[in-house]
Amino acid sequence: MKLAGGSLPETIAGAIRACRLCRDAPQGARLPHEPRPVVVVSQTARLLIAGQAPGTRVHESGIPFNDPSGDRLREWLGIGRDVFYDPERVAIAPMGFCFPGLDATGGDLPPRKECAPAWRAELIASMGQVELVLAIGMYAQKWHLGDGRKRTLTETVRHWREILESDRTPRVLPLPHPSWRNTAWLKRNPWFEAELLPVLRAETERLVRL
């Protein structure tokens, strides 16, 4: 959805928060509840967290990653809530801005299809200062990596160094979702904590300095 040329990220974020496409012009089933888009942007943040979509707790609070997954993500990054929720240092733009609802097994549905085509390219372009995108989960990796994504999420994350060191701008670091449901994945892939997390924490420390 095109706004005025050269729109600031805060202007686009305001339009996103007012968006009701998934209710009023849905692609497929209508969102089963009132939309509550969640996005955090600024003109100074050099680190962008690109997740999937808000969960139930985030939908209730309007605060991104305000749940156990967020606690684990902050542990991975090596920062506390004060830094994580400082928009001057960290931007947060999920692939779907609204909680998509639950599937038959009680898990979150995929991000809504309306969000990325309507908003993402313009939002990312407005934040030219971003140096690193943390692409969390396969939906963010598909959009931010394109053909650079591997066949599976595990393969994509396993090739994190190749992806991070490519000439892509901004740089992208693929991550699994920090959900506690992925604890078994972390145990099966000890290289993630041993090799990737130290680099993630070093990059985060560098990028969030004011």
N, C-alpha and C positions, 0 to 999 in steps of 0.2 A: 504494500500500500504506500504509494509515493507521497511524501510530504514535500514542503518547499525545499528547493535545492540548497544543499549545505546545512540541513537541519542539525542542530546540536543533539547529542545523545539523550539529554534530559527531555528535549521536545518530543523525540521519538518514543522515549519511555512513557511519557505522559499519554501519548496516543495509544500505546500498547495497553496501558492500564484501563483506558476507556473502551478498549476493543470488546465487541460482543459477537464476532463472526461465528464462533462455535455455537452460539445460541440462535442468532438471527439468520445466518447464511451458512449452515453447516455443510461440510463435505461428508456425507454419510449421516449416521445417527446424530441427533441433536444432543449437545451437552446436557446431562440429566440434572444439573443444578445451576445455580447462578454463577457465572464466570467471576473469577477473582485473579486476574493476571498478576504474576509476581516477576519483577525484574529489577535489577539494581545496576545502574550505569553511572559513568561520570566522564569528564574530559581528562582526568589525570590517572585513572587506574591503569596500570601496565599489565596486570594479571586478570584474565577473564576465565571464569568458570562456566563451562557450557555443559549443563547437566541434561536430564531427560525432561522431567515435568514435576511440578509440586506433588507431594503426597497429601494424605489426609490432614496431618498435623500442620503442614505448611499452608494448606488451604484455609484452615481455621485461624491461623495466626497472621498470615500474610508475610511471614518472615522466612526467606529461603533457607533450606537446610537446617531448620529449627526442629531437629529430630535426631534419633540415634545415628542415622546415616551422616548427618552433619557433624556429629561429635567425632565419628571415625575419620571423616574427611579432614577436619581441622587437625586431628592427630597426625594424619599423613603429611599435611602441609607444615606442621610444626608451629602453628600460630593459634592464638586464643580468639575468643569471640570478639574482643575489642578491635583487633586488626581485621578479622574476617568480615565484620560488618561495617567497616569503614569504607564507604564508596570511593573515597579519594585513592584508596589503595587496591581494592578488589571489586571487580565488576562481576555480576552474576546474571547470566542470560540463558535459561533453559531452552531446549528445543520446542517444548510446548509450555506456554506461559500459565495455563490453568490446569488445575487438578483434573485429569481426564476421567475419573471414576474407576470403579473396581470391576474386574472380570469375575467369572463364575467361581473361581477358586479363592477369591479375596485378594488377589494381587492387583497392582495398578495396571490399568490399560496403557497402551502406547501413547506417546505424545499426540495431541490433536494435529490433524493434517493441515488445518488452516493457518497455524502460526508461522511456520518457517517461510512458506511462499509469500505471505503478506508482509512480513516484517524483518526477517533475519538479515538479508543482504544489506538493507539500508542501515540497520542498527549497527552491524559490524563495521560497515564503511565509515560510520560517524565516529568510531572510536579508533582512529588511526594511531593513537599512542600505545595501544595494546601491543605488547611484545610476545606474550605467551598465552595460548589458549589451552586450558585443560579440558580435553574432550572426554567426557565421562559417559561411558556406555556406547552401544553400537549406533544409536540414532545421531548423537553428536559427532561420532567418528565418521559416519557416512557423509554428513554435510560438510564437515571441516576438512576431511581428508580426500573425499572423492575417490578417484582411482588409486590413491595411496593407501586406502584401507585394504587389509588382508581378508582372507576368506572368512575367518571367525574373529570374534572379539579377542580370544586368547592369542591368536596369531598376531593380531594388530598390536596388542599391548606388548607381546614378546619382542616385537620389532621397534620398540619405543625409541631406542637410540638412533636407529636409522631415520625414523620419522622426525625426531627432534633436531637432528643435524642436517636435514635437507634444506634446500634454499627457499622453502615455503615461508611466506610472510603474512601474518605473524606466525611464529613458530607454534607447533602443536605438539602436545604431549598426551597420548592416549592413556586413559585409566579405566579400570573396571568400576562399576558402581560401588560406592562404599557401604551399601546395604549390608546388614548383618546376615542376610541370606547368602552372601558371597563369602562367608567365613571358610567354607569348605574349599572354594576356589583358591583362596589365599594359601591354605595349607597345601594344596596340590601344586602351587606355583611359588615356592619359597624365594625364587629369584626376584619376585616383585618387591618384597620388603628388603632383601639384601642388596639389590643393585639399583632399582628404580627409585625407591623412596629417598635415599640420601641425595640423589640428584634433584628430585622434586623439592626437597626441603631447602637445598642450597639455592635453587632458582627462586623459590618463594621468598626466602630471606632477602635476596638481592632486589627483587621486584617490588616488595612492599615497603621498602625504605622510603621515607618522605624526605 
